Amino acid sequence: MEDLGGGNKALFVLESGFQPDTGALQSGVLFGRQSFVGLQNGYGKITLGRQYTSFFDGLANFSPLRFAATYEPGIWWMGLNYRESNMVKYTGQFGGLQAVA
């Protein structure tokens, strides 16, 4: 994170993966896991790009394996993905409640 002053911070994440047996890029793209930019301040955090879905953020806390395995039935059975491209995500803390949209 980079402090922009006035309580504002800029952030970015570039996360890549590869297949250990072939060396091929995961998903066939350089930053196929996460690649997003965002701003954070006292009102919350907004991020834009490829990132974990709000569904994943909410379910990860209740997964018995904490998503340590490569297969999570709760997501795959519903036809959902861990990550999506071109997302805009807002996360805010309101007292003891965290909201993700």
Long-range contacts (C-beta under 8 A, 24 or more apart in sequence): 1-40, 4-39, 6-41, 7-41, 7-42, 8-39, 8-40, 8-41, 9-39, 9-40, 9-41, 10-37, 10-38, 10-39, 11-37, 11-38, 11-39, 11-40, 11-45, 11-47, 12-36, 12-37, 12-38, 13-51, 33-83, 34-83, 36-87, 43-92, 44-90, 44-91, 44-92, 44-93, 44-99, 45-90, 45-91, 45-92, 46-88, 46-89, 46-90, 47-87, 47-88, 47-89, 47-91, 48-87, 48-88, 48-89, 49-85, 49-86, 49-87, 50-83, 50-84, 50-85, 50-86, 50-87, 51-83, 51-84, 51-87, 51-89, 52-82, 52-83, 53-80, 53-81, 53-82, 53-83, 53-84, 53-87, 54-89, 54-100, 54-101, 55-80, 56-82, 56-83, 57-91, 57-100, 58-100
